[in-house]
Amino acid sequence: MKSFSYMRARDVTEATRAAQRPGSKVIAGGTNLLDLAKLSIERPSALIDVNRIPGLKEIRRLPDGGVRIGALVTNADLAAHPLIREHYPLLSRAILAGASGQIRNMATTGGNLLQRTRCVQFYDTSDRCNKRAPGSGCGALDGANRMNAIVGGSASCIAVHPSDMAVAMRILDAVVETTDAHGAHRRIPIDDFYVLPDAAPQHETVLTPGEMITGVSLPAPPQGMQSYRKVRDRASYAFALVSVGAIAAVEEGHFTRVRFAFGGIAPKPWRIEAAEAALRGKPRNAQAISTACDIALAGAAGHGDNDFKIALAHRTLIAVLGA
Amino acid sequence: MPQAPDALLPAPELSAPIGPGNVRREGHSKVTGNALYSVEYQPDQIGATEPILYGAAVLSTIARGRIAAIDTKNAQAMPGVRLVLTADNVPRQSPWGPLNAPVRFARSQPVFFDRTVRYFGEPVAFVVADTFENATAAADLVSVRYEPLDASIVLKESGGINPAPLHGGKSADSRTGNFDEAFAQSPHQIDVRYDTPYQNHAAMELQGSLAHWKDGKLTVYAPAQIPDAMQEGLAATFGLPKDRVRVVARLIGGGFGGKLPYFSDSVACAIASRILKQPVKFSFTRQQMFTATTHRPAVLHHVRIGVGADGHIHALAHDVVSQTASFDNYLDGDTMGAKGLYRADAIQTTQRIARLDLPRSDSMRSPGDASGTLALESGIDEAARLCGLDPVEFRLRNDTQINPSTGQPFSSRHLAECLRQGAEKFGWSTRRKRREGEWLIGYGVAAAMRDNMLRPSSAEVTLAPDGVLVARLAMTDPGTGSITVLSQIASEAMGIPLDRVTVLIGDTDFPPTAGSGGSFGAESAGSALYEACVALRGALQSKAEVAAGTHLHFADGALIAGDRRYPLGRLVGAAGLTVQGHTAPGMEAKRYAEATFGAHFVEVAVNAVTGEMRCRRMLGAFAAGRILNARTARSQALGGMIWGLSSALIEGNVVDPRGQFVMRDLANYHVPIMADVGAIDVMLLPEIEPVANPIGIKGIGEVGINGAGAAIANAIFDACGVRVRSFPITLDKLLPGLPTLT
């Protein structure tokens, strides 16, 4: 682990200015960054601690019926908040399906969105990884890839975004609010926030140097039954093999409104609106759901160890949306 | 002075058959964080005046080849760095081995002694600095250039060699009757192949050491399950007489066989401490543990069972190939279950080892039996189903009181009682295979057996004038409860209240023991301590002026002779009284087969849609002779059963194309968490063990894992009709067999 300087930022302006410098990293809960730094995968020269910046730990109701979540709200607090539990149970369930109680106590909303995509080769500095060492190749494509992506990856990277929370937020049409070093604010729809790996997997989001997440806002929840189902190798504290979040309204055995997204199969929360549209008005049965899943997973391909995820994604979606 | 005849001082009686559930004596210090582990000692606690230095290891990044060059310039230039140890500058040590050493844990194990790389993740350099951070940062800067060679990393059935020549010519194979003939003539035949995976040690305490050379003597603080073996090994490595090496292992944060061997951490720390004249400590990181220590080998199993029309097993064969390192000869005893669990006219077992360019395999809880019974007891379930017999009834029908491979009678064997009483408590006969929504509910059973072993051990007891008894022995407590049960044995044998008994362990300055491992720890050390107490009783009796013919007994810290009471402290002089005891296997070990038995019953739920599997209920019934401590024995059984669950559903590592273990941290290398376990219960059957040892116990540390995983696999088949013969049964292996959704 490389030595680094440490600075405690008093406000967003100070934090973003400091974070703009090359080698600087913002730290909040540190649940991902510190792990990576200890393994010399992240090698920050400066840590900008934002935990004491006032005003970023609030959850408040918005006039349009939505909520705004401060970037420093912990996963534990967010999942337990009455507003979230009542109006966005999908989000509570997704968060509680992730990590462990200890990690959720530390991890923040902004940090959760910004955790690096995962892959065992990314974590092994002796292996090839285009994300960790651009241009070095990918050890997962022809190596162990049971946990890797079946959609959204590229010839250079098939790492998976591991967040459960982000899957729920994608379904809820979350908007990520940021401030950059010049004081400019952006409101970025979560789907635009993440970028697919293509040829440059080291870039996982559209954030510019120094730009910092200050909060996330959720519009009022759509009508329908909210659910989140995570299929994994053990009952808790494991990354998803496949997870499915959904909000579905059904009338007389037919879908009227449906949203769904997958976790554990792509470099970002995987939601395809065309697949949802294909379900509208369709009978609630395995065939209709499977057809919609085919649209969502168009072009999906396994890489050997993870071939099973395609079938598992279908089956899990049927389990979640089926009668 | 008249002596009371021995007949009037009967041997001490221990509580029987199920001892009290005393809490761990060191438990409070552990759960409050006050317990000190090997790498946590401060200079003043080890008699050092200098500060302790920190080590960091550099591991190889090829599976096989040569080190062309190691560039340590940048590392040496880092702040605080005191030494970079590599093949270029390491002092002379004894050569590795020998392979056929009688105690493989006492072999010489030099570090960095040549430029050969034998596996991926092998330590190739060791950096010592003033702080942990400086050592670690400098280790990152050591640059190694390799000349790689083709590596053999895939376990294949055809790749095995017969290890017999390596083990003094004694064959690991067995043959009773004519298997081929008996199998061919059997109306029901099972002929199946199973595989069990690599499993890595994931104990809470990492492997690490603190070494201190002082006045020509080396002291190493390390989590050694067998301090005496480690002492011998270090002495051999450095060409020293044994009395110049001391190993201290007062507390161990989980052993499970992973700390039976010693590792490069202690050797490297010792070399560095000798050169730098300061204590040096080092602990592998969690990631490094996966390659730089040992693992349970992957095993390929071929199981064949021939059954007669009457449900009797006529032929049983278990042929295995297991991995060992290219430079080692570790043999996992995977066929022990086949040799001893069931009466069969013909039994054939073969064990082959495949030398691969992978890290060393060695013991992990119930080595051999744990993986062997996954295959065997699944195969037995397949055979029972093929015959249309209830799997409990099938096992009862093939029970035996004679070890079928050796012809020896079992000293005590209550497998049938475990099956019957376990079945009754579990509700086996009223089980109802069913569907609950998405979940398919099924039931499974399996038998468990673990050979019982007594190993030579000794102990010393000192009675002080204040009546306090102190026992000393180089036994260890890797979390099993040794300290607690040894205290109980001494307390009960001497009639001295538990709070006036102190047991000091984990130090080669104390009388040697077999240490902890192979379920032999409590039995071997406990018997030695018992013998020491018997000797002390005799010595105290002779010091009391007791009239001939008086009945004697020890109680409440006193020798009671008729109506006279002699407080024990008053029978010894100011210096106290010290005596030793010793135990070793006797003739009974040759006349009898000795083993602990048990039976597992489980209920699982399999999700018909997603393939998720959950163990809902688990019951283990065990007969292990006298149970010294109901609480710690139960914990041992629970831990074993949960590991069995882990082996069935969760745990296993794979090797990537480079020869690297893929999973190297606890986020990826899965072991069960609480939510996986469900309702779990243990029955300890009262049992008299008349032969094995003077304290009437049998090993309980490992039997819990044996068969537990197979019971789950059998229940999964019961639930959904899919037999996955590759462990662990992860849902991706189950999915193809589940019905399609409509």
Interface residues (C-beta under 8 A of the other chain):
Chain A: M1 K2 S3 L39 S40 V120 Y123 D124 S126 D127 G139 D142 G143 A144 R146 M147 V231 D233 R234 A235 S236 Y237 A238 F239 L241 A286 Q287 S290 F308 A311 L312 H314 R315 T316 I318 A319 G322
Chain B: T61 E133 T136 A137 D140 Q287 E438 N607 V609 T610 G611 E612 R614 L649 I650 V654 D656 P657 R658 Q660 V662 M663 R664 D665 A667 N668 H670 P672 I673 M674 A675 D676 T730 L731 D732 L735 L741 T742
